[in-house]
């Protein structure tokens, strides 16, 4: 296995949006710089959403220009509507990520619109961004793709149908998101295959949560189905404030360890990545950071793959 796997660090957005206590902007800028220095190729630095609803994202407009000054990273920002996407573009975002929930109930709670109405929003965003002089990658996350804490089971054919509608709407990359962490490897295989049948190589990434402890197992199932990009969060923080029961993302440190140990290249310096936990822990003392490899230490048998 000599392939490259792309990891997008979502800590500054997903990891902080539900944190108990706010991370100071200066600390956030320093932390993002540490993540970039560790070799992460893509960082989701924040979201252009209402600061009244998600106070931790109020400084995204200030954070994003500083992230753009760092070398070697693609700077991503999340937006839920056209206003947010325009703000992200004007701030210089290189990637705009848009959530679209398969679950109509979660969609209304998360973005205030039905699933179909949010697909229409994505089409409007894509039309606007494609008309701009600076190219921006448009990502769509198919949320609650593996189950919903409000509606329960989510049919796989509906997941594929929403993904196909988003492809027609003009997105560049699609991700399947396990918003509440209900996925298991069998369901990952089933959903990935169905979505690949619908949109082919447009399905690029998985966004996995570790609510039930199956995050890395689900990542492995995705790898075996051809997925080569994953969202992850340092320390396993994160969750959706509008999805009851949602908890932390898969742990970036443990994902890097697993991938590199298996022979995949991530380009991430695991030791420097673990060092970046210190600032996070100091800035958010009420949060519990997870990671098996950080707790045990990097094994002497570990060998990173050369880029």
C-alpha positions as a Markdown table, in Angstrom:
| # | Residue | x | y | z |
|---|---|---|---|---|
| 1 | Unk | 0.0 | 0.0 | 0.0 |
| 2 | Unk | 1.9 | 3.0 | -1.2 |
| 3 | Unk | -1.0 | 5.3 | -1.9 |
| 4 | Unk | -1.6 | 8.8 | -0.4 |
| 5 | Unk | -4.5 | 9.4 | 1.9 |
| 6 | Unk | -5.6 | 13.0 | 2.4 |
| 7 | Unk | -6.6 | 14.1 | 5.9 |
| 8 | Unk | -8.6 | 17.3 | 6.5 |
| 9 | Unk | -8.2 | 18.5 | 10.1 |
| 10 | Unk | -11.7 | 19.8 | 11.2 |
| 11 | Unk | -10.7 | 20.7 | 14.8 |
| 12 | Unk | -10.9 | 24.5 | 14.4 |
| 13 | Unk | -14.4 | 24.1 | 13.1 |
| 14 | Unk | -16.1 | 20.9 | 14.2 |
| 15 | Unk | -13.9 | 20.4 | 17.2 |
| 16 | Unk | -14.5 | 23.8 | 18.7 |
| 17 | Unk | -18.2 | 24.4 | 17.9 |
| 18 | Unk | -19.4 | 22.4 | 20.9 |
| 19 | Unk | -16.4 | 22.9 | 23.2 |
| 20 | Unk | -17.1 | 23.9 | 26.8 |
| 21 | Unk | -15.4 | 27.3 | 26.8 |
| 22 | Unk | -14.1 | 29.4 | 24.0 |
| 23 | Unk | -10.7 | 29.2 | 22.5 |
| 24 | Unk | -9.1 | 32.6 | 22.3 |
| 25 | Unk | -8.5 | 33.8 | 18.8 |
| 26 | Unk | -4.7 | 34.1 | 19.3 |
| 27 | Unk | -4.6 | 30.6 | 20.6 |
| 28 | Unk | -6.6 | 29.4 | 17.6 |
| 29 | Unk | -4.2 | 31.0 | 15.2 |
| 30 | Unk | -1.2 | 29.5 | 16.9 |
| 31 | Unk | -2.9 | 26.1 | 17.0 |
| 32 | Unk | -3.8 | 26.2 | 13.2 |
| 33 | Unk | -0.1 | 27.1 | 12.5 |
| 34 | Unk | 1.0 | 24.0 | 14.5 |
| 35 | Unk | -1.4 | 21.8 | 12.6 |
| 36 | Unk | 0.0 | 23.2 | 9.3 |
| 37 | Unk | 3.5 | 22.7 | 10.5 |
| 38 | Unk | 2.7 | 19.0 | 11.3 |
| 39 | Unk | 2.0 | 18.5 | 7.6 |
| 40 | Unk | -1.8 | 18.4 | 7.5 |
| 41 | Unk | -2.7 | 19.2 | 3.9 |
| 42 | Unk | -6.1 | 20.6 | 4.5 |
| 43 | Unk | -7.6 | 22.4 | 7.5 |
| 44 | Unk | -11.2 | 23.5 | 8.0 |
| 45 | Unk | -10.6 | 26.7 | 9.9 |
| 46 | Unk | -14.1 | 27.7 | 10.8 |
| 47 | Unk | -17.6 | 28.4 | 9.5 |
| 48 | Unk | -19.5 | 31.4 | 8.3 |
| 49 | Unk | -22.6 | 30.9 | 10.3 |
| 50 | Unk | -24.6 | 33.0 | 12.8 |
| 51 | Unk | -22.4 | 33.8 | 15.8 |
| 52 | Unk | -25.6 | 33.8 | 17.9 |
| 53 | Unk | -26.1 | 30.1 | 17.1 |
| 54 | Unk | -22.5 | 29.0 | 17.1 |
| 55 | Unk | -20.5 | 31.6 | 19.2 |
| 56 | Unk | -17.2 | 29.7 | 18.8 |
| 57 | Unk | -17.2 | 30.6 | 15.1 |
| 58 | Unk | -17.6 | 34.3 | 15.5 |
| 59 | Unk | -13.9 | 35.0 | 14.7 |
| 60 | Unk | -13.7 | 32.9 | 11.4 |
| 61 | Unk | -13.4 | 36.0 | 9.3 |
| 62 | Unk | -10.3 | 37.0 | 11.3 |
| 63 | Unk | -8.9 | 33.5 | 11.4 |
| 64 | Unk | -9.1 | 32.7 | 7.8 |
| 65 | Unk | -6.6 | 35.3 | 6.4 |
| 66 | Unk | -4.0 | 34.2 | 8.9 |
| 67 | Unk | -4.5 | 30.5 | 7.8 |
| 68 | Unk | -4.0 | 31.6 | 4.2 |
| 69 | Unk | -0.6 | 33.0 | 5.0 |
| 70 | Unk | 0.6 | 29.5 | 6.0 |
| 71 | Unk | 2.3 | 27.3 | 3.4 |
| 72 | Unk | 1.3 | 24.0 | 2.2 |
| 73 | Unk | -2.4 | 23.8 | 3.3 |
| 74 | Unk | -5.7 | 24.1 | 1.6 |
| 75 | Unk | -7.9 | 26.4 | 3.7 |
| 76 | Unk | -11.5 | 25.3 | 4.0 |
| 77 | Unk | -14.5 | 27.1 | 5.6 |
| 78 | Unk | -18.0 | 25.8 | 6.1 |
| 79 | Unk | -21.1 | 27.7 | 4.9 |
| 80 | Unk | -24.8 | 26.7 | 5.2 |
| 81 | Unk | -26.2 | 29.3 | 2.8 |
| 82 | Unk | -25.3 | 31.7 | -0.1 |
| 83 | Unk | -24.6 | 34.6 | 2.3 |
| 84 | Unk | -22.1 | 32.4 | 4.2 |
| 85 | Unk | -20.5 | 31.1 | 1.0 |
| 86 | Unk | -20.0 | 34.7 | -0.3 |
| 87 | Unk | -18.4 | 35.7 | 3.0 |
| 88 | Unk | -16.1 | 32.6 | 2.8 |
| 89 | Unk | -15.1 | 33.5 | -0.8 |
| 90 | Unk | -14.5 | 37.1 | 0.0 |
| 91 | Unk | -12.3 | 36.1 | 3.0 |
| 92 | Unk | -10.2 | 34.0 | 0.7 |
| 93 | Unk | -11.4 | 30.4 | 1.4 |
| 94 | Unk | -9.9 | 27.9 | -1.1 |
| 95 | Unk | -12.6 | 25.3 | -0.2 |
| 96 | Unk | -16.2 | 25.9 | 0.7 |
| 97 | Unk | -17.9 | 23.0 | 2.5 |
| 98 | Unk | -21.7 | 22.8 | 2.6 |
| 99 | Unk | -23.7 | 20.4 | 4.8 |
| 100 | Unk | -26.8 | 18.7 | 3.3 |
| 101 | Unk | -28.6 | 16.2 | 5.6 |
| 102 | Unk | -30.3 | 13.1 | 4.3 |
| 103 | Unk | -32.6 | 13.3 | 7.3 |
| 104 | Unk | -35.2 | 16.0 | 6.7 |
| 105 | Unk | -35.7 | 16.5 | 10.4 |
| 106 | Unk | -32.0 | 17.0 | 11.0 |
| 107 | Unk | -31.8 | 19.3 | 8.0 |
| 108 | Unk | -34.4 | 21.6 | 9.4 |
| 109 | Unk | -32.7 | 21.6 | 12.8 |
| 110 | Unk | -29.3 | 22.2 | 11.4 |
| 111 | Unk | -29.9 | 24.7 | 8.5 |
| 112 | Unk | -33.5 | 25.6 | 8.9 |
| 113 | Unk | -34.5 | 24.0 | 5.5 |
| 114 | Unk | -35.7 | 20.7 | 4.2 |
| 115 | Unk | -33.2 | 18.4 | 2.4 |
| 116 | Unk | -34.5 | 19.4 | -1.0 |
| 117 | Unk | -34.4 | 23.1 | -0.1 |
| 118 | Unk | -30.8 | 22.8 | 1.0 |
| 119 | Unk | -29.9 | 21.0 | -2.2 |
| 120 | Unk | -31.3 | 24.1 | -4.0 |
| 121 | Unk | -29.1 | 26.3 | -1.8 |
| 122 | Unk | -26.1 | 24.2 | -2.9 |
| 123 | Unk | -27.0 | 24.8 | -6.5 |
| 124 | Unk | -27.2 | 28.5 | -6.0 |
| 125 | Unk | -23.9 | 28.6 | -4.2 |
| 126 | Unk | -22.3 | 26.6 | -7.0 |
| 127 | Unk | -23.7 | 28.9 | -9.6 |
| 128 | Unk | -22.4 | 31.9 | -7.8 |
| 129 | Unk | -18.9 | 30.5 | -7.0 |
| 130 | Unk | -18.4 | 29.2 | -10.6 |
| 131 | Unk | -19.1 | 32.7 | -11.8 |
| 132 | Unk | -16.3 | 34.2 | -9.8 |
| 133 | Unk | -12.8 | 34.9 | -11.1 |
| 134 | Unk | -11.0 | 32.9 | -8.4 |
| 135 | Unk | -11.6 | 29.1 | -8.5 |
| 136 | Unk | -12.9 | 27.6 | -5.3 |
| 137 | Unk | -13.4 | 23.9 | -4.6 |
| 138 | Unk | -17.0 | 23.2 | -3.6 |
| 139 | Unk | -17.5 | 20.3 | -1.2 |
| 140 | Unk | -20.8 | 18.9 | 0.0 |
| 141 | Unk | -21.2 | 16.7 | 3.0 |
| 142 | Unk | -24.1 | 14.3 | 2.9 |
| 143 | Unk | -24.9 | 14.4 | 6.6 |
| 144 | Unk | -26.7 | 11.7 | 8.7 |
| 145 | Unk | -25.7 | 9.3 | 5.9 |
| 146 | Unk | -25.5 | 6.4 | 8.3 |
| 147 | Unk | -28.4 | 7.1 | 10.6 |
| 148 | Unk | -30.1 | 10.0 | 12.5 |
| 149 | Unk | -30.8 | 10.4 | 16.2 |
| 150 | Unk | -34.1 | 12.0 | 15.3 |
| 151 | Unk | -35.4 | 9.8 | 12.5 |
| 152 | Unk | -33.5 | 6.6 | 13.1 |
| 153 | Unk | -32.6 | 4.5 | 10.0 |
| 154 | Unk | -31.7 | 6.4 | 6.9 |
| 155 | Unk | -32.3 | 4.4 | 3.7 |
| 156 | Unk | -29.1 | 3.8 | 1.6 |
| 157 | Unk | -31.0 | 4.6 | -1.6 |
| 158 | Unk | -31.9 | 8.0 | -0.2 |
| 159 | Unk | -28.2 | 8.6 | 0.6 |
| 160 | Unk | -27.3 | 7.8 | -3.0 |
| 161 | Unk | -30.2 | 9.9 | -4.3 |
| 162 | Unk | -29.1 | 13.0 | -2.3 |
| 163 | Unk | -25.5 | 12.5 | -3.5 |
| 164 | Unk | -26.6 | 12.4 | -7.1 |
| 165 | Unk | -28.7 | 15.5 | -6.7 |
| 166 | Unk | -25.7 | 17.3 | -5.2 |
| 167 | Unk | -23.5 | 16.2 | -8.2 |
| 168 | Unk | -26.1 | 17.7 | -10.5 |
| 169 | Unk | -26.1 | 20.8 | -8.4 |
| 170 | Unk | -22.4 | 21.4 | -9.3 |
| 171 | Unk | -20.3 | 20.3 | -6.4 |
| 172 | Unk | -16.7 | 19.2 | -6.9 |
| 173 | Unk | -16.3 | 16.7 | -4.1 |
| 174 | Unk | -18.8 | 14.7 | -2.0 |
| 175 | Unk | -18.3 | 13.3 | 1.5 |
| 176 | Unk | -20.5 | 10.9 | 3.4 |
| 177 | Unk | -20.8 | 12.1 | 7.0 |
| 178 | Unk | -21.6 | 10.0 | 10.0 |
| 179 | Unk | -23.0 | 12.9 | 11.9 |
| 180 | Unk | -24.1 | 11.1 | 15.0 |
| 181 | Unk | -21.7 | 8.2 | 14.9 |
| 182 | Unk | -24.1 | 5.3 | 14.2 |
| 183 | Unk | -22.1 | 3.7 | 11.4 |
| 184 | Unk | -20.6 | 0.3 | 11.4 |
| 185 | Unk | -18.2 | -1.2 | 8.8 |
| 186 | Unk | -20.9 | -3.1 | 7.0 |
| 187 | Unk | -23.1 | 0.0 | 6.6 |
| 188 | Unk | -20.1 | 2.0 | 5.5 |
| 189 | Unk | -19.4 | -0.5 | 2.7 |
| 190 | Unk | -23.1 | -0.5 | 1.7 |
| 191 | Unk | -23.4 | 3.3 | 1.6 |
| 192 | Unk | -20.1 | 3.9 | -0.1 |
| 193 | Unk | -20.9 | 1.3 | -2.8 |
| 194 | Unk | -24.4 | 2.7 | -3.4 |
| 195 | Unk | -23.1 | 6.2 | -3.6 |
| 196 | Unk | -20.2 | 5.3 | -5.9 |
| 197 | Unk | -22.7 | 3.6 | -8.2 |
| 198 | Unk | -24.6 | 6.9 | -8.2 |
| 199 | Unk | -21.8 | 9.5 | -8.5 |
| 200 | Unk | -18.6 | 7.6 | -9.3 |
| 201 | Unk | -15.4 | 9.3 | -8.3 |
| 202 | Unk | -17.2 | 12.4 | -7.1 |
| 203 | Unk | -17.5 | 10.6 | -3.8 |
| 204 | Unk | -14.1 | 11.3 | -2.2 |
| 205 | Unk | -14.3 | 11.5 | 1.5 |
| 206 | Unk | -15.8 | 10.2 | 4.8 |
| 207 | Unk | -16.5 | 12.3 | 7.8 |
| 208 | Unk | -16.7 | 9.9 | 10.7 |
| 209 | Unk | -17.6 | 10.2 | 14.4 |
| 210 | Unk | -16.5 | 7.8 | 17.1 |
| 211 | Unk | -19.7 | 7.9 | 19.2 |
| 212 | Unk | -19.8 | 4.1 | 19.5 |
| 213 | Unk | -16.1 | 3.4 | 19.3 |
| 214 | Unk | -16.2 | 2.2 | 15.7 |
| 215 | Unk | -14.6 | 5.2 | 14.0 |
| 216 | Unk | -11.3 | 3.7 | 12.9 |
| 217 | Unk | -13.0 | 0.4 | 11.9 |
| 218 | Unk | -15.3 | 2.5 | 9.7 |
| 219 | Unk | -12.4 | 4.3 | 8.3 |
| 220 | Unk | -10.7 | 1.0 | 7.4 |
| 221 | Unk | -13.9 | -0.2 | 5.7 |
| 222 | Unk | -13.9 | 3.0 | 3.7 |
| 223 | Unk | -10.3 | 2.5 | 2.7 |
| 224 | Unk | -11.1 | -0.9 | 1.4 |
| 225 | Unk | -13.9 | 0.6 | -0.7 |
| 226 | Unk | -11.5 | 3.1 | -2.3 |
| 227 | Unk | -12.0 | 6.2 | -0.1 |
| 228 | Unk | -8.8 | 8.2 | 0.1 |
| 229 | Unk | -9.7 | 11.2 | 2.1 |
| 230 | Unk | -11.0 | 11.6 | 5.7 |
| 231 | Unk | -12.0 | 14.3 | 8.1 |
| 232 | Unk | -10.6 | 14.0 | 11.6 |
| 233 | Unk | -10.1 | 16.1 | 14.7 |
| 234 | Unk | -7.1 | 16.4 | 17.0 |
| 235 | Unk | -8.0 | 14.9 | 20.3 |
| 236 | Unk | -11.3 | 13.6 | 19.0 |
| 237 | Unk | -13.3 | 16.7 | 19.9 |
| 238 | Unk | -16.4 | 17.7 | 18.1 |
| 239 | Unk | -20.0 | 17.0 | 17.4 |
| 240 | Unk | -23.1 | 18.7 | 15.9 |
| 241 | Unk | -25.0 | 21.1 | 18.2 |
| 242 | Unk | -28.2 | 20.4 | 16.3 |
| 243 | Unk | -28.1 | 16.6 | 16.5 |
| 244 | Unk | -28.9 | 15.0 | 19.9 |
| 245 | Unk | -26.3 | 12.4 | 20.9 |
| 246 | Unk | -23.6 | 13.5 | 18.5 |
| 247 | Unk | -20.1 | 13.3 | 19.9 |
| 248 | Unk | -16.5 | 13.5 | 18.9 |
| 249 | Unk | -14.8 | 13.0 | 15.5 |
| 250 | Unk | -12.3 | 10.2 | 14.8 |
| 251 | Unk | -9.0 | 11.1 | 16.3 |
| 252 | Unk | -6.5 | 12.6 | 13.9 |
| 253 | Unk | -3.5 | 11.2 | 15.7 |
| 254 | Unk | -4.8 | 7.6 | 15.8 |
| 255 | Unk | -5.9 | 7.8 | 12.2 |
| 256 | Unk | -2.5 | 9.0 | 11.1 |
| 257 | Unk | -0.9 | 6.2 | 13.1 |
| 258 | Unk | -3.1 | 3.5 | 11.6 |
| 259 | Unk | -2.7 | 4.7 | 8.0 |
| 260 | Unk | 1.1 | 5.2 | 8.1 |
| 261 | Unk | 1.5 | 1.8 | 9.9 |
| 262 | Unk | -0.4 | 0.2 | 7.1 |
| 263 | Unk | 1.8 | 1.8 | 4.4 |
| 264 | Unk | -0.3 | 4.7 | 3.3 |
| 265 | Unk | 1.3 | 8.1 | 3.0 |
| 266 | Unk | -0.4 | 11.0 | 4.8 |
| 267 | Unk | 2.5 | 13.5 | 4.9 |
| 268 | Unk | 1.7 | 14.2 | 8.6 |
| 269 | Unk | 4.5 | 14.3 | 11.2 |
| 270 | Unk | 2.9 | 12.3 | 14.0 |
| 271 | Unk | 5.2 | 13.6 | 16.7 |
| 272 | Unk | 4.5 | 17.2 | 15.8 |
| 273 | Unk | 0.8 | 16.5 | 15.6 |
| 274 | Unk | 0.8 | 15.1 | 19.2 |
| 275 | Unk | 2.8 | 18.2 | 20.3 |
| 276 | Unk | -0.1 | 20.3 | 19.1 |
| 277 | Unk | -2.3 | 18.8 | 21.7 |
| 278 | Unk | -0.5 | 20.8 | 24.4 |
| 279 | Unk | -1.9 | 24.1 | 23.3 |
| 280 | Unk | -5.4 | 22.7 | 22.8 |
| 281 | Unk | -5.4 | 21.2 | 26.3 |
| 282 | Unk | -4.2 | 24.4 | 27.8 |
| 283 | Unk | -6.8 | 26.5 | 26.0 |
| 284 | Unk | -9.7 | 24.2 | 26.7 |
| 285 | Unk | -9.1 | 22.8 | 30.1 |
| 286 | Unk | -12.6 | 21.5 | 30.5 |
| 287 | Unk | -12.3 | 19.3 | 27.4 |
| 288 | Unk | -11.1 | 15.7 | 27.5 |
| 289 | Unk | -8.7 | 14.9 | 24.7 |
| 290 | Unk | -8.8 | 11.3 | 23.4 |
| 291 | Unk | -6.1 | 9.3 | 21.5 |
| 292 | Unk | -4.6 | 5.9 | 22.1 |
| 293 | Unk | -1.3 | 6.8 | 20.5 |
| 294 | Unk | -1.0 | 10.0 | 22.5 |
| 295 | Unk | -1.7 | 8.2 | 25.7 |
| 296 | Unk | 0.6 | 5.3 | 25.1 |
| 297 | Unk | 3.3 | 7.1 | 23.1 |
| 298 | Unk | 4.5 | 6.4 | 19.6 |
| 299 | Unk | 5.7 | 2.8 | 19.5 |
| 300 | Unk | 9.4 | 2.3 | 18.6 |
| 301 | Unk | 8.2 | 0.1 | 15.7 |
| 302 | Unk | 6.4 | 3.0 | 14.0 |
| 303 | Unk | 7.9 | 4.1 | 10.7 |
| 304 | Unk | 6.3 | 7.0 | 8.8 |
| 305 | Unk | 6.0 | 6.5 | 5.0 |
| 306 | Unk | 8.1 | 8.8 | 2.9 |
| 307 | Unk | 6.2 | 11.4 | 0.8 |
